[in-house]
Amino acid sequence: MYDLKQWEGSNLQEHLANYETATQKGYAVLTFTQYGHVAAPLYAAVMIKRENNPEQRAFWALSQPQFQGIVDAQAKDGWSPMLIAAHGPANGALFAGVFEKRKPVAVTVLGLVMSTKTVTGLTTIQGRNADARTKGLRPVCVASYGEEGSQRFAGVWEDNTGADAVLWNNDGVLDSADELGQRRVAQESNWCRPVFLTLNKNLEFCSIYEASDVGKFHVTNAIPGLGFPLDYAEWVTKKGFLPVSVQAAGEDVLTSTFSAIYVENDEVRPRVWSATGTEAETQIAANVRGAMSGSIIRQAAVVIVYKKRLVYARGFNMAEDGWPQAEPTTRFRLASCSKTITALAALQLIEEGKMNLDDGVQDILNLKTPDGHGPVDPVFNAIKVRHLIEHSSGVQTDTFESLSQLTTAFNSAGKNVTLPVSAEDTDSFIATLPLVSPPGLNFVYNNCGYYLLGRVVNKLRGTSRPIDAYQKHLFDPLQITRIRRAKDLIADQEPGEARYQDPDLTVHTSAFPGEKLVPNYYGNHHLEIMDGDGGLTGAAVDVARLVAVLTSQEDSPVLKWQTIVKYFTRGVQLTTNNHRAGYGFDALRVGSDGKFSGLKGGALDDAHSAIDIDGDWGSVSVFAAADAPNAGNSSADSGFLNVYAPEPDRDSLKGVADLFPQFGMPSL
């Protein structure tokens, strides 16, 4: 049990007496709040006795100018607020704060306003948070005060760099109780926890979330002040939890409202390195560990092929104990590496004589607008398969993913659309969009083009979805079983899927029925219909089977080598002209030995992937994070192999026996 002193509803004199007595007995402030009327402030506090309590300095019931002076003076001596409180009107609020030594000194700002849709400068709470991200800071507390229509905020932002850096979010600054509830569900479902929760007298809530782990926690929200002692007794006295955040608002004891966060243990569990899979005497794992240690990456997998053999396959964690261990068979979102698969499926059709590069896309897809007409831009009929695979179609690259614009297009045609939207809905929406440029004129990386290419593949294969065509004609002959459509919602994730976290921990309105908040890329984008351009998820070892087709220099069960040579040669020409290569890659080049090198990167806000080929060598690297190394770089010479698995590390793998059979796939 923790050694605590606690009180609530105390006036300033009572509070000062309680504080002085507890301080003299070796207690330090754990959390406190200031509320009531500015002429008669009330206080609640929890103080804790530990062996190594930090030295603290406390200041109570000060005006904004007085408190700002204290902040400035204390900062000169290296002191920063660990917690501040404010209540009252915007032009007459009372402030209080408890200070501790901080290195570097925290950034403390008073009098911030709520931004409008167009204003997010440093005078706003949102602008300060955005600035904090760029400077490696994180908010540790926020005070919410003022009147309706003139809300104000004060905040403290501390250093968030180094090994202890965490992901955080403070987007919910004036949530209603219902909005806060939705935000909590979304954040907690995404393996995050609330670390601070405050409220104002209008019962508007401001919350801070972190992707850190302290074990079990409990949040009590908007409980009447008279009921708080019972709540405290239940979670602290009876269950042994620690109250790390207690905040209150209201004019007096009878009308006060409390919110509290209780934790099982306030010591954050450290992130620990672990690796699984085939062992190899190389520096590769150490190189990956170095990249993950300085980042937010918790899960990754790396596989390497030499010619047509799998010679390296490992999963890596830099995560808290209990986080699922990444394996070479763990499925990661492939993002735009899905385009490589789509391109190979298209080349199969060309090789089989079932499609030509100069076939008209509209002749195959026969797209119709929501009101049943052909594409609104007559030039759409000039788009060829060549334009899709080479990123020169001229279609708008990302608009097709806009659910709001899609809904508007259907409503304008007198049609309703049901969430989640289907691929057929998306096809119709694309038919309403004007082209950016005539087909073949400009080479611009194009997600919509590869979405359409996937639809061309499934149409010509007679399947309802691209993934079904890929499975039957590309995966089954190679005995690939662990590539599939990504699932959108967290509740729908299948076993063996990595966990994903947006670096800003943003939440958005769901694209699925219910209009509730969801973590980014867990339901606000409809990945499940984006097979062609970015919606696949797969195990690195299974994607490596496709890479081996490209590095074997031989005919394979799915493509003849001369087919690859013919179309990769065209990709080399596009790369030379300073364009994205197309044919499933960002960059392609050919060496004096006639062997290809190339890179395809995939990037979502919460996942990165890369396919890298270098002559006889190939790699697949997948990361469940946005700041993964060497994913999405368009240079054919700067991929994973050259940076994280350079020679001679690579050469030491040449003699490794084929590992594909260990993962249920026979040698090629």
N, C-alpha and C positions, 0 to 999 in steps of 0.2 A: 504493500500500500504506500501511496505517496504521502508525505508529510505536508499538509496544506493548511492554510488559513483562508477563510472565505467570508465575505459579507456582501449584502446588497441593500439598496434603499437607504444608504447612509448619507446624511448631509455632509457638507464640506468639513465641519469640525469633527464629526464622528469618523469620517474617512481618514483625516489626518492623524487622529489619535490611533486608529487601528493600524495605519501604515507605519507610524513611528514605532509602535510596540512590536509589530512583527519584524520590522527591519532590525531593531536592537536584538532580537532573538535569532537572527541569522536567516530570515526569510527574504526572498526576492520576488518581485512582481512577475507573475506568469501571464496574467491577462487582466485588463481592467476596462471599464466603460464609464462614460460621463453622460448623464442625461438629465431630465427634469426641466424646470424653467431656468433661464439664465440668471434670474435673480435669486434662485434657490437651487443650485445644482445638486444632483444626487450622484452617488457612486456605487458601483459594484466592483469587486476585485477578488482575485485569487492569487495568493502568494505561496511560494513553495520553498522548502528547505532542502538543499542538496549539499553534497560535500564541496563542490566547486561552483557555488553560485557566483555569477558575474557581479562586479561592482555596478551599481546603478545610481542614477540621479533622476529625481522626479520633480515635475513642475505642474501645478494645478491651477485651474480656474483663471486663465489669462486671456486677455483680448488677443485678437490676431496680430496687431503690431508688437505687443509684448512677447507673444510666443515666437514670432519670427525673429525677434532680437535674441531670444534664448537659443533658437536653432542656430543662428549665425555664430553666436559666441561659443557655443559648445563645439561646433564643427571645427573651430580653430584649434581646439585641444584634442581632436580626434573622437568626439562623442557624437553619436547619432541616435535618433529615436528608434527604439525597438517596437514601440507602439504609441500611437497618438489617438486622441479622441477629440471630437468637436460636436457641439450642438448649439441650436439657436438660429436666429435669422442671419442671412448672408452678411449684413452690415453690422452685426452685433453679436457674433458667435463667441462662445467661450471655448478655449483650447486647453488640453492637458497632454502631457507626454512623459514617458519613462525612457531615459537615455542609457545607452551602454557604449563601451568602446567599440568602434568599428574601423576596420582597415581594408579597403579605403572607406572614407566617410560616406554614408548613404546620402542620396539625393532626397531632400524633403521639400515639398512644394505645397503651399496653402492657396486657397481661393480659386481653385480650378473650376471651370464651368463644364456643363454637358455640351458636347459638340452637336451641331446640326449636321445635315447630310453633306453640306459643302464646306464646313469649317472644322478642321482637325489640327489646329496649331498647338503650340506649346502652352497656351492658356487653357486648354481643354484636358480632361482626364484621358480621353482616347488618344489625343496627340502625345501626351506624356508617356503613355504606355507604348505607343509606336516608337517614340524616341528611345525609350528604355531598351527595346529589343535591339536596336542598332548599336547601342552602347554596352551591351552585355549586362543589363540590370534586370531585376525582377521586383515586382511590388510585394511588400511584406504586410502592409496594412493600408487601409483607406478609411478616412472619416467622411461620412455623408451628412450634410447639414443644410440649412437654408429652408426657404419656403417653396411651396409648389410654384413652378414657373421661374424660380430663381435659386435652383439647387446649386450647392457648392460642394467641392471635394478637396480634401487634403490627403496627400499620400507620401509614403516612404518607399524608395526604390533602392535595393541593396545590390552589391556585386553578384553576378550570376555567371562567372567564368570559372574555368578550371574543372577539376574532377567532380566537384559538388554541384555543377550547373544542372538545372532542372528545366523541363518544359513548364510553361505557366500560361494562364489565361485570366484576364480581368475584363472581359467584354460585357458582363452583366453588371452594370453600375446603377441602374434604376429599375430593376425587375419588380414586377408585381409578384405576389406570392405564387400565383400559377406559373408565371414565367420562370421564376426561380426553381420551382419544382421540376419543370421540363428541362431546365439547364442542368440541374443536379442529376437527373436520370441519364441524360446524354453524356455528361462528363464522367460519371461514375461507371457507366457501361464501357467507357473507353479507358479503363484502368487508371483513372485520375481520382483525386480526392480534394475536397474543399479544405483549405488551410486557413482561410479567414472569411468571416461572414458578419456583415454589419447591416444596420437598418436605420432609417430615419423615422420621424414621427408620423409620416404619411404611409408608413409600412411599405416603403420601397427598399429593395435589398441590393446590396453590393457584395459580390463574392469573388474570391480569388481561388483558383484551382491549380494544382500541381500534379505532374506525373511522377509522384514519389510514393513510397510505400512505408507505412508505419504499422501495418497489420490492420486489425479491426478499428473502425471508427463509427461514430454515431452523430447525427445532426438533429438537434431539436430546434424547430423554427417557429417563430411568432407565438411563443407561449406567454400567457398573461404573467405579469411580474409576480403576482401573488402565488402562482403555481411553480415558479422557478425553483424555490427551495426543495420541493418534492422531486422535481426533475434532477436537480443536482444530487440529492440523496440517492436516487435510483442509480445514476450512472457513475457517481464517484464513490459514495460511501458503500453501496451495496456491490457494484460490479467492478470497482477498482480502476475505472477509466480516469484519464487526466483531462481536465477542461482547458484546452489550449486556446479557445476563443470564446469569450462571453461578452456580448454586446447588448445594449438596451436603448430604447427610445421611449418618449412619452413625457408628459408634463409633470406627472407626480407618481407616487408609488402605486396608487390605485389604477391609473391608466397606462402604466408602463407595459412594454412588451419586450421579451427577451428572445435572443437566439444564441445558441451555443454549439460548439463542436467539441466532442469528447473523443479521445484516442486511447487505444489500448497501450500504446507505447509511443513516446514522442521522439524516439531516436529513429531517424530515417535509415532504412535498410540500405546497405551499400550495393552498388552494382558490381557484379563479380564476373570475371572472364571464365568461359568454359568453351570447350570445342569437342565435337564428336565426328565420327566418320573415319575414313582411312587414314592411317598414320603415314607420314612421309618425312624424311630428314631434309627439310627445306626451311627457308626463311619466310615462306609464304604466309603461314599462320601468324608469325610475329609481325609481319607487315600489316596484315589485316587487323590484328589486335591494336597496333599503333593507331590505325585510322579510326577504329571504333572507340578507343579510349578517349580521344579528343573530340567526341561527337555525341549525338543523342541516339546513335544506333544501338538497339538492343538485340536485334536478331539479323543474321546474315548467313548466306551459304555461298560457297565457291566450288566450282568443278572445273577441271582442265582435261582436255582431250589431246592426244598426240596421234595424228593421222586418224585412224578410226577406233582407237582404244581410249577408254576412260582411264586416266592415270592419277587423278587426284579428285577427291570428293569429301568436303568437310562442311559441317554446320558450326556456326559460331554464335555465342551469346556474350553480351556485356550487359547483364541484367540482374535484377534482384533475385534472391532465392525464391523459387516457386514460379518464376516466369518460364513458360514452356521452352524446352531446349530446342533450338533450331537444328535440324538434321539436313543432310543432302536431299532427303525426300520431302522436306517441308515445302509446302506450296507458298510461293510469293507472287504478289501481283507483278505481272510482266510489263504493265504499262505499254509503252510504244514498241517494246520488243515483240508485242503481238503482231506488229507489222511484218516482221521477218517471217513469221509463220504464214501470214496471209500471202505474202509474195511467193513463198515456196509452193503454196497450194495453187496459185495462179500459174506459175511456171509448169506445174504438173499438167494443167489443162492445155497449155500451149504445146507441151511436148506430146501429149496424146492427140493433138489435132482437133480438140474440142473448142478451142478459142484461139484467136489471133490478136496480136497487139493492136491491130487497126480495126478490130470489131467495135461497133458503136455501143456505148454503155446503155443508152436509152433503148436500143433495139433489144437488149437483153433484159433490162429491168422493167421497162414500160412504166415508169413512175407517173403517178397521178396526184394532183393537188387534192386537198380535202374536198373540193367541190367537183372532183372527177375530171378535171381538164389536165392536159399535158403540162410540162414544166413552163412556168411563166416566162422564163428567159429562153427565147428560141435558139440561142447559141448552145444551150445545154445539149441539144441533139448532135452537136459536133464533137462532144467528148468521146474519146476513144479509150480503150483499156490501157493503151500506152500512157495516156495522160494521167490516169489514176496511179499506176505503178511507179511513174517517174515524177510525181508531185508537180504536174504542170496542167492540171484540169481547169484551174481558174475558179473552182467552187469555193465558197466561203469556208474557211478551215474549221472554225469552232462554233459557229452560230447554230449548227444543227443540234448541239447539246443543250441549247437554251430552252428550258421547260416553259418559261413564261412566254417567250415568243412563239413557241409551238402552240401553246394553248390559245394565244391570240389569233394565230392563223386559222385554227379550227373554228374558233368562235365567229370569226369574220365570215366563214363559209356556212355558218348556221349549224355547225357540228360540235358535239361535245367530245371531250377526250377524257378517258379514265386513267387515273394514276394507278400503277406506274405505266408510263407510255410504252408502247410496243415498238418493235423495229418497223412494222408497217406504218405506224403513226409517224415515225421519224422519216421514213422514205417520203411520205406525202408532204411533210414539212419542208424537206430539202427541195422538193419540186416547186415550192413557192418562193425560193430565194434566188435573186439575181446573181449572176456570176461576177466575180471581181475583175476578171480579165478573160479574153478569149482563150480557149484551150490551146496549149502548146506555146503560148507567148512567153509566159514567165514560169520559172521553176521556184515554187514556194512550198516549203514543207506543209503537208496538208493532211490533217486528221480525217476530215470528211471524205477526202479522196480514197483513203484506205478503208474507211467504213464501207463506202460503196463498192470497193474492190472485194471485200468480204461478202457483200450481198451478191455480187456477180458470181463468185465461186459457189455459194450455196444454191443460187438459181440454176446454174449450169449442171450442178451435181444432183439436182432434184431433191434437196433437203430444205427444211424450213429455217435452219439456222446455219451460219458458217461453221460453228464448232462441230456440228454433226458431219459436215463434209470433211473438215480437217481430220476428225477422228477416223472415219472410214478409209480415207484415201491417203492420208499422210501419217497419222499416228499408228494405226493398226499394223501396217506393214513393217513398222519399226518397233512394234510392241511397246509403244508409249502409252502409259495408263494414267499419268499424273499431271496432265494438262487439261484444264477445263475452263468454263466460263467463271469469272469472278462472281461471288455473291455480294450483294450490296449491303444488306442489313447485318449488324453484328449477330443478331439472334439466328441468322440463317447460315453463319459460317460453318463449314464442314470440318471434320477432324483433320488435323495436320496442316491447317492454314496459319500463316504468320499473323502476328498482331501488328496493327498499324496505328500510328499517331501523327497527326498533323503537327508540325513544329510549333505552331501557335495555339494548338488545342482549340481551334475554332469549332463552333457548332452552327448548324444551318437548319432551315426548314426542310423537312423530309420531302422527297419526291414520291413518297408512298402514301397511301391513305392515312388520314389522321392529322396531318399538318403539324406533327410534333417535331421538336428539335432532335437532330442527330449529329454525331461527330462527323467532321469533314470526311467525305468519301466513304461514309457508311450509310448512304441512303439519300444524299442530296444530289448525287450524280447517278445516272442509270448505267453503271458499268456493264450490267448483265446483257445489254444488247450491243455492246461495242466490241464484239469479237474481232472485227477486222482491223481496228486501229489501236485499241488499248485496253480491252476488257478481259484479257485472259489472265489466268493465274496458273502457275506450274512449278513443279519441282525442278531444281537446277539440273539434276541428273537426267531427267527426261528431256529437257530442252537441249542438253548436251548431245543427245542422239541426233538431233537435227544439225547441230554444229559439226558433228563427226561426218555427216554427209558432205559438208562444205570443205572439210580439211583432208578427206581421205584421198583425194585426187583419183577416185574410182567411181564407177557406176554403183548406184545403191538401189535398194528395193523401191525407192520412190522417185529418183531422178537420175538421168544419165549425166555423166560428168561433162560432156560436151554442151549440154543444155546450160549448166551452171557457168561454164566458161563463156558461152555466147552472151548471156545476159549480164553477167558480172563485168564483162568487158565494156558493155554499154554503161554500166554504173561507174566504172573507172573514168570514162569520158566525161560524165556529168560532174564527178568530183573534181576533175582537172579544170573544168570551167567554173569552179568555185560555187557549185550548187550541191544540195544534198543529193546523194547518189541514187536514191530510189532502189528498187529491187530488194527492198527489205533492209537496207543499210543507210546509215548517215554518210559514211565515207568509205570508198573502196579504192585501192590502188593495186598495182601488179608489179612485182619485183623482176629483176633481171633473170631470175630463175623461172619466171612464168607463173609463180604462185601468188595467190591473192592475200591481201591484208585488208581488214575492214573492221568497222565498229558500228554497232547499233545500240543506242542508249534509250532507256525508257524512264520517264519521270512523272510521277504524280506528287501531290503535296505530302504524301505519307509513304511513298515507296519508290525505290530506284532499282533499275536493272540494267545490265549491259551484256551484250554478246560481242565477243572480241575474237577475231581470227587473225592469225599471223603465220601464213604459209601452212606448215604441217600442224601448227598448234591452234587450239581454240579454247576459249573459256566462257563460262557463264557465271556472272556474279550478281547476286540478288540481295537487296537490303530492305528491311522494313523501316525505312526512314527517308526523309527528304534530303539530308545532307550527305548521302553516300558518295564515296570516292569514285571518280571516273565513270559516271553514268550520264549519258547525254552529251558528252564531248564529241564534237563532230570531226575531230582529227583521227585519221586511221592509225596514226603513230602514237597516240596517247591513251590507249586503252588499258584495261586491267593488266594484261600480260606484261607489257613493257614497264609499267609502273610498280605493280605489286608482285609480279612473278617474273622478274627479269632473268636473263641468263646470268650465271650458270644454274640458278635454282631450277629453272625449267629443264635444263639438260639432265639433271639428276633424276628426272621422272621418266626418261626415255625407256628404261628397262623395267618399269613397273608393269606387271601383268594386267590384262584388261579387267577393269572393275565393274563393267556393265553387268556381268552375271550376278554380282553381289546384290544388285538392286532389281533383280527380276527380269533383266533384259539380256538375251544372248549376245555374244560377240557379233559384230557386223561382218 
